[in-house]
Amino acid sequence: MPLSTRVSLPARRIIEAAFRDLEKVVSTEDRVGLENTTLEDVRDAAHLVQNQLAARQWGPNMWLLVPLFKGLEHYSKTIEVLCNGTPYLAWIWAPIKLILKVSSDCVEAFEKIIRAYSRIGECLLRFREFDRAFFDNTNVQQTLAIFYVDILKFHKEAYQFVRRSYWKVFFMNSWGRFERRFECIIEDLKIHEDLVDKTCNAINITEARKMREKIESWRQQSNEKLAKDEAQLTASQYRAIIGCLEFGEADQDEVFSSIASGAAETAGTSSWIFNQKKIRCWMRCNRESIFLLLNGCPGSGKSVLSAQIATFLRAGGHSQVVAHFCTYQYQTSCEYNRILHSILIQLIRSDTDLIAHVWDRLVLGQNAASSRTIEELIRELMGASPTAPSQTKYIHLILDGLDECEPKQQERILSILEKFVAAAERSGSTVCKVLVPGRAFRSGTKTTRNKHIVSLSDEKENINKAMSHYCDSQLATLRPKLLEMKITDADWQAMQQRIVVKADGMFLWARLVLEYLNTNMFCKREEVLLAVDV
C-alpha cells in the first residue's frame, strides 16, 4: 500500500518543534557529522564501539541495543509520511552514533545509556504490527508524533551529558537527576502505546478522545510535579552547601546593595566607564582582554565602578557574573577562604547539576571544606561547559577591594584567579574573564604579567566630568541652605571647581567635604566658602 500524502499539520509542527529543540543544543561540527546518517550507519558505529571495547578487555551488553534498532526501524516506517521533505526522520537515530562513541570512554556511563536506550526500544517494538491503513488518521499521526518528541528528548539529555566538559566528573549526579525525567518519558511512551491502539480501533474512537484528554492532563501534572520535586531537592542541597561552608550570603548582598545604592544616588557619574576602550573589550563576550587590572588611588570610586559594571552585565544576561567585594566593614570578606566560598556559591547558584555535584563532594562525601578542596571544585566548575554544548559559556568575575586583604594573601588570590582562568580555557567551551580593581598595579611586574591595565590616573578628563556632575547634584540639595548664606551662582561655581581640583580624582574626599557642608552649621558666608578648603 503506498504511503498516504495526507499529513496532519499539528503532528508535523510537533515533530518540527522537537527537532529544533534538539538541533539548537548540538554543536555545528556534530550537526554536520550527523546529517544524512542512516540507521545502518548507527548499527555499524555500534559494532565498531563494541570491537574497540573488546580490545580493551571489556565486553559491554551491546545486545541491549538490538530492541532499539528493531524498534526504530518499525517506528520510522510509521512516521515517514510526516517527515517527507525534511531532515527530521534521521534524527530519531543519528545522535545515538555520537553518544555511544563518546560515552564508551566511561564504563558506568556507557552501561546506563545503553540500558536506557534499550527500554525506549522495547516501547517501539509494538510498531512492527502497526496497520499502515491508519496512516491517514490525523489523530494517529498526532499520537505518533509524541513518540518522536520523547525519543529526541532523551537524545538531547544524553547528548548534553557527554558533550559537557568534565562530563565524567558530573555524570553520576546529572544522570541521577535525569533518571526521574527518563521514567516519565518511558511512562509517556507506554501510555501512548495504548492510545494508538484505541485510536486505530473505530469502536473506541470516543474512548480514545477521552483518553487523549486524560493523557494531556497527566503530562502537564507530571511535568509540574517533576519540576517542583527537582526545585525542592536543589534548594535543599543548596542550603546544605551553605551550611557546610558556614557562608553568610547576606553580608555580600548588603555590601553590594550599599555600593549600588550609592551609585544610583549619583547616577551619571560612572557611565563613562562603559566607553573606556579596555573596559568595553573586557565586558564583551569574547576571548579578548581576559584578565584586566583597574588601577586607582584609594577613594577614587573603584568599588562604585565595579558595582556599576556588575549591574550592567547582569542586566544584559549574556554571561554569568560573579562579583565579590572585600571590605573592612565585614572583615571576613577579606579572608582567602571566604573569597573562595563566595565565588563557589555564585558559580553554582543557577545550575542544578553543579549544585548536585558540589553537594555530593562536600555534604554527601563529608569532605572537609579546605581551601584546596574549594580551589579544586571551582576549577572543575570553571571548566564545566554550558548545558547546550553548541554554546560558549562566559563568566565575568569581579574581585573588588583586593587592597583590603592581607599583603601575603593578595598574591595568592591573584594566582588562584589565574588558575581559574586557565581551567576555563582548557575546557574549550568556557571563557572566564577577570577584573581586579586595586591601587598598586605597576606595569612590568610579576603581578601584571599577561594582564591588561586600566589606570584611572589616565582618565582625568572623564573623572573630572563625573566629579563635577557629582558635586553639582549634591550641592543642589544644599541650595536652600546656601542661599540663606547669600551664596551666589558665581560662588556656587567656584566652590564646585575647587572641590573637583582639590579632590584630584578622589570621590571619597569630595563626599566628605559635601557631607561637612551639609551637617555643619555656618553663620557667615565666608565660613561656607572656606569650608571647601578644610
C-alpha positions in Angstrom: 0.0 0.0 0.0 1.5 3.4 -0.9 2.2 5.9 1.7 -0.5 8.5 2.4 0.1 12.0 1.3 -2.3 13.5 3.8 -0.3 15.0 6.6 -1.6 16.3 9.9 -0.2 19.8 10.2 -0.4 19.7 14.1 1.6 16.5 14.0 4.2 18.0 11.7 4.5 21.0 13.9 5.0 18.8 17.0 7.8 16.9 15.2 9.4 20.1 13.9 9.4 21.7 17.4 11.2 18.6 18.9 13.7 18.6 16.1 14.5 22.4 16.5 14.8 21.9 20.3 17.5 19.2 19.8 19.2 20.9 16.9 19.9 24.1 18.9 22.0 22.3 21.5 24.0 20.2 19.0 27.3 21.9 18.0 27.8 22.8 14.4 30.6 20.3 14.0 28.5 17.5 15.4 25.4 18.5 13.4 27.4 18.2 10.1 28.7 14.8 11.2 25.2 13.5 11.9 23.4 14.8 8.8 22.3 12.1 6.4 23.1 9.4 8.9 21.2 6.1 8.2 20.1 3.6 10.7 22.6 1.2 9.2 25.4 3.7 9.9 24.4 3.7 13.5 24.4 -0.1 13.7 27.9 -0.1 12.1 29.0 2.5 14.6 27.7 0.4 17.5 29.6 -2.6 16.2 32.8 -0.5 15.9 32.4 0.6 19.5 31.9 -3.0 20.6 35.1 -4.1 18.9 37.1 -1.2 20.4 35.8 -2.1 23.9 36.6 -5.7 23.3 40.1 -4.7 22.5 40.2 -3.1 25.9 39.2 -6.3 27.6 35.6 -5.1 28.3 32.6 -6.7 26.8 29.5 -4.4 27.3 26.0 -5.7 27.0 25.6 -4.4 23.4 22.8 -6.9 22.8 20.6 -4.5 24.8 20.6 -2.2 21.7 19.0 -4.9 19.4 15.4 -3.9 20.5 16.3 -0.3 20.0 17.4 -0.8 16.4 14.5 -3.0 15.5 12.0 -0.6 17.3 13.4 2.4 15.4 13.2 0.5 12.1 9.5 -0.3 12.7 8.6 3.2 14.1 10.4 5.1 11.3 8.0 3.5 8.8 5.0 4.9 10.6 6.2 8.5 10.6 7.9 8.6 7.1 4.9 10.5 5.8 5.3 13.1 8.5 8.9 13.7 7.7 8.9 13.7 3.9 11.0 16.5 2.5 12.6 17.3 5.9 15.7 16.2 7.8 13.6 15.1 10.8 13.5 11.4 10.3 17.2 10.7 10.6 17.4 12.4 14.0 15.5 9.6 15.7 18.7 7.5 15.4 21.6 9.8 14.3 22.5 11.2 17.7 22.9 7.6 19.0 26.1 7.2 16.9 27.8 10.1 18.6 26.5 9.4 22.1 27.7 5.8 22.0 31.2 6.8 20.7 31.8 9.4 23.4 30.2 7.6 26.3 32.3 4.5 25.7 35.2 6.2 27.4 33.3 5.7 30.7 32.2 2.2 31.6 29.5 3.1 34.1 28.0 5.9 31.9 28.0 3.7 28.8 26.1 0.9 30.6 23.5 3.3 31.9 23.0 4.9 28.5 22.6 1.6 26.5 20.2 0.3 29.1 18.1 3.4 28.9 18.1 3.2 25.1 17.1 -0.5 25.3 13.9 0.5 27.3 13.0 3.0 24.7 13.5 0.3 22.0 11.1 -2.0 23.8 8.4 0.6 23.7 8.8 0.9 19.9 8.7 -2.8 19.1 4.9 -2.7 19.1 5.1 -0.8 15.8 6.2 -4.0 14.0 2.5 -4.9 13.8 1.2 -1.4 13.1 -1.6 -1.3 10.4 -0.4 1.1 7.7 -4.1 1.6 6.8 -4.2 4.1 9.7 -1.5 6.4 8.2 -4.3 8.8 7.0 -5.7 9.2 10.5 -4.7 12.6 11.8 -5.3 11.6 15.4 -3.0 8.6 14.9 -0.3 10.9 13.3 -0.5 13.2 16.2 0.0 10.4 18.7 2.9 9.0 16.7 4.5 12.5 16.8 4.6 12.3 20.6 6.9 9.2 20.3 9.2 11.4 18.2 9.2 14.1 20.9 10.1 11.6 23.7 12.9 10.0 21.7 14.5 13.3 20.9 14.0 14.5 24.4 16.2 11.6 25.6 18.8 12.2 22.8 19.0 15.8 24.0 19.7 14.9 27.6 22.2 12.2 26.8 24.0 14.5 24.3 24.3 17.3 26.8 25.7 14.9 29.3 28.5 13.5 27.2 29.4 16.8 25.4 29.9 18.7 28.6 33.4 19.4 29.7 34.4 17.2 32.6 31.3 15.2 31.8 32.7 12.1 33.6 33.0 14.1 36.8 29.5 15.4 36.6 27.8 12.4 35.0 26.6 10.4 38.1 24.9 13.4 39.7 23.4 14.6 36.5 22.3 11.2 35.5 20.6 10.5 38.8 18.6 13.7 38.3 17.7 12.7 34.7 16.6 9.2 35.7 13.5 10.7 37.2 12.7 12.5 34.0 13.5 9.4 32.0 10.9 7.4 33.9 8.4 10.0 32.9 9.4 9.5 29.2 9.0 5.8 29.4 5.7 6.1 31.1 4.6 8.6 28.5 5.6 6.2 25.7 3.7 3.3 27.3 0.5 5.3 27.7 0.7 6.4 24.1 1.0 2.8 23.0 -2.5 2.2 24.4 -3.7 5.4 22.8 -2.5 4.3 19.4 -4.4 1.0 19.8 -7.6 2.7 20.8 -7.3 5.4 18.1 -6.9 2.7 15.4 -10.0 0.9 16.7 -13.1 2.5 15.2 -15.2 1.2 18.1 -13.1 3.1 20.6 -12.9 6.5 18.9 -14.9 8.2 21.7 -12.9 6.4 24.3 -9.6 7.4 22.5 -10.6 11.0 22.5 -11.3 10.9 26.3 -8.0 9.1 26.8 -6.1 11.7 24.9 -7.5 14.4 27.1 -6.6 12.5 30.2 -3.0 11.9 28.9 -2.5 15.6 28.1 -3.7 16.5 31.7 -1.4 13.8 33.1 1.6 15.0 31.1 1.1 18.6 32.4 0.7 17.5 36.0 3.6 15.1 35.7 5.9 17.7 34.4 4.8 20.2 37.0 5.3 17.7 39.8 8.8 16.7 38.5 9.8 20.4 38.2 8.5 21.0 41.8 10.3 18.0 43.2 13.6 18.9 41.5 13.3 22.5 42.7 12.8 21.4 46.3 15.7 18.9 46.0 18.0 21.6 44.6 17.0 24.1 47.2 17.7 21.5 50.0 21.1 20.7 48.5 22.0 24.4 48.2 21.1 25.1 51.8 23.2 22.1 52.9 26.2 23.5 50.9 25.7 26.9 52.5 25.6 25.2 56.0 28.7 23.1 55.2 30.7 26.2 54.2 29.1 28.3 57.1 28.8 31.0 54.5 26.7 34.1 55.0 25.3 35.3 51.7 23.7 38.3 53.4 27.0 40.1 54.0 27.9 40.3 50.3 24.4 41.2 49.4 24.4 44.1 51.9 27.9 45.3 50.7 26.8 45.2 47.1 23.5 46.9 47.8 25.2 49.7 49.7 27.6 50.4 46.9 25.0 50.1 44.2 22.5 52.4 46.0 25.3 55.0 46.5 26.0 54.8 42.7 22.2 55.1 42.0 22.1 58.3 44.0 24.8 59.9 41.8 23.6 58.4 38.5 25.6 59.5 35.6 29.0 59.8 37.4 30.1 56.3 36.4 28.6 55.9 32.9 31.9 57.0 31.3 33.5 53.7 32.3 31.4 51.8 29.7 33.0 53.7 26.9 36.6 53.1 28.1 38.2 51.0 25.4 39.8 48.3 27.5 36.8 48.0 29.9 34.4 47.8 26.9 36.6 45.0 25.4 36.7 43.1 28.7 32.9 43.3 29.1 32.3 41.7 25.7 31.6 38.0 25.4 34.8 37.1 23.5 38.2 35.7 24.2 40.0 39.1 24.3 41.2 41.0 27.3 40.8 38.0 29.7 42.5 39.5 32.8 42.1 43.2 33.5 43.5 45.2 36.4 41.8 48.5 37.3 44.4 50.8 38.9 43.3 53.7 41.1 44.2 55.5 44.3 42.2 55.0 47.5 38.8 56.7 47.4 38.8 57.0 43.6 35.5 55.2 43.2 36.8 51.8 42.1 34.1 49.9 44.1 31.3 52.0 42.6 32.7 51.4 39.1 32.9 47.6 39.9 29.3 47.6 41.1 28.1 49.5 38.0 29.9 47.1 35.7 28.5 44.1 37.5 24.9 45.5 37.4 25.2 46.3 33.7 26.5 42.8 32.8 23.8 41.1 34.8 21.1 43.2 33.1 22.5 42.1 29.8 22.2 38.4 30.7 24.8 37.2 28.2 27.2 35.9 30.8 27.4 34.7 34.4 28.5 37.4 36.6 30.5 36.6 39.8 31.3 39.6 42.0 32.9 39.7 45.4 33.7 42.8 47.4 36.3 42.8 50.1 35.7 45.5 52.7 36.8 46.3 56.3 33.1 46.7 57.0 33.0 42.8 57.0 36.4 41.6 57.9 35.6 38.0 56.9 35.0 39.2 53.3 38.8 39.8 53.1 39.7 36.3 54.1 41.0 33.9 51.4 38.6 31.1 52.2 35.6 33.4 52.3 36.5 34.8 48.9 36.7 31.2 47.5 33.3 30.4 49.2 31.7 33.4 47.6 33.0 32.5 44.1 31.9 28.9 44.5 28.4 29.8 45.7 27.8 32.2 42.9 29.0 29.8 40.2 26.6 27.1 41.3 23.6 29.2 42.3 21.7 28.9 39.0 22.9 25.4 37.8 21.1 22.4 39.3 23.8 19.9 38.1 26.6 22.0 39.6 24.7 22.2 42.9 24.3 18.4 42.9 28.0 17.9 42.2 29.2 20.2 45.0 26.6 18.7 47.4 27.9 15.2 46.5 31.5 16.3 47.1 31.1 18.4 50.2 28.0 17.2 52.0 27.4 13.6 51.0 31.1 12.9 50.7 31.7 14.6 54.0 34.9 16.2 52.7 36.4 19.0 54.7 35.8 22.3 53.0 39.6 23.1 53.0 40.9 25.8 50.7 42.5 23.1 48.5 39.2 21.3 48.1 37.3 24.5 47.3 40.0 25.6 44.8 39.7 22.2 43.0 35.9 22.4 42.9 36.0 25.9 41.4 38.5 24.8 38.8 36.1 21.9 37.9 33.1 24.3 37.8 35.0 26.8 35.6 35.7 24.0 33.2 32.1 22.8 33.1 30.6 23.7 29.7 27.1 25.1 29.3 24.2 22.6 29.1 24.0 23.4 25.4 27.3 22.2 24.0 26.8 24.3 20.9 27.2 27.4 23.0 30.2 29.1 24.7 29.7 29.9 28.4 31.1 33.3 29.6 31.9 34.1 33.2 32.8 37.7 34.2 34.5 37.5 37.6 35.0 40.8 39.5 37.0 40.9 42.7 37.0 44.3 44.3 38.9 45.6 47.3 41.9 43.3 46.9 44.0 46.1 48.7 42.0 45.4 51.9 43.3 41.9 52.1 46.5 41.0 53.9 49.5 41.6 51.6 50.5 37.9 51.8 47.0 36.9 50.6 46.9 39.3 47.6 49.4 37.4 45.5 47.8 34.1 46.5 44.4 35.4 45.3 45.7 36.7 42.0 47.5 33.4 41.5 44.4 31.3 42.0 42.3 33.6 39.8 44.9 32.9 37.0 44.4 29.2 37.6 40.6 29.6 37.3 41.0 31.4 34.0 43.3 28.6 32.8 40.8 25.9 33.8 38.1 27.6 31.8 40.4 28.0 28.8 41.3 24.3 28.9 37.7 23.3 28.6 37.4 24.9 25.2 33.8 25.8 25.9 34.0 28.3 28.8 35.7 31.7 29.0 36.4 33.3 32.3 37.2 37.0 32.3 38.6 38.6 35.5 38.5 42.2 36.6 40.5 43.2 39.7 40.5 46.8 40.8 43.4 47.9 43.0 45.8 50.7 43.9 49.3 49.4 43.3 49.4 47.7 39.9 52.6 48.8 38.1 53.4 47.6 34.6 56.3 45.3 34.1 55.9 43.5 37.5 55.1 39.8 38.1 51.6 40.7 39.1 50.8 42.5 35.9 52.4 39.9 33.5 49.9 38.8 30.8 47.3 41.2 32.1 45.8 44.4 30.8 45.8 47.6 32.9 43.4 50.5 33.1 44.7 53.4 35.2 42.2 55.9 36.5 45.0 58.4 36.6 44.9 58.4 32.8 41.2 59.1 32.8 41.4 62.5 34.5 39.1 64.2 32.0 36.3 61.6 32.4 36.8 61.6 36.2 36.7 65.3 36.5 33.5 65.5 34.4 32.0 62.8 36.6 33.2 64.7 39.8 31.6 67.9 38.5 28.3 66.1 37.9 28.5 64.6 41.4 29.3 67.9 43.1 26.6 69.7 41.2 23.9 67.1 42.2 25.0 67.1 45.8 25.3 70.9 46.1 21.8 71.2 44.6 20.3 69.6 47.7 22.1 72.3 49.8 20.9 75.2 47.6 18.2 76.5 50.0 20.7 76.5 52.9 23.4 78.2 50.8 21.0 80.9 49.5 20.4 81.8 53.1 24.1 82.4 53.5 24.0 84.7 50.4 26.0 82.3 48.3 25.8 83.5 44.6 25.8 81.4 41.4 29.4 82.6 40.9 30.3 81.3 44.4 28.5 78.1 43.7 30.5 77.5 40.5 33.8 78.4 42.3 33.1 76.0 45.1 32.3 73.2 42.7 35.5 73.8 40.7 37.7 74.0 43.9 36.2 70.7 45.2 37.0 69.0 41.8 40.5 70.3 41.7 41.3 69.5 45.4 39.7 66.1 45.2 42.1 65.1 42.4 40.0 62.1 41.4 39.2 61.1 45.0 35.4 60.8 45.2 35.7 59.9 48.9 37.3 63.2 49.7 34.6 65.1 47.7 31.9 63.2 49.5 33.4 64.0 53.0 33.6 67.7 52.1 30.0 67.8 50.9 28.8 65.9 54.0 30.7 68.5 56.1 28.8 71.3 54.3 25.5 69.5 54.9 25.9 68.6 58.5 27.6 71.7 60.0 26.1 75.0 61.0 27.5 78.1 59.5 26.9 81.7 60.5 28.8 83.6 57.8 29.1 83.4 54.0 32.9 83.3 54.4 32.7 80.2 56.6 30.9 78.3 53.9 33.4 79.3 51.2 36.4 78.4 53.4 34.8 75.0 54.3 35.8 73.7 50.9 39.4 74.1 51.9 39.2 72.0 55.1 
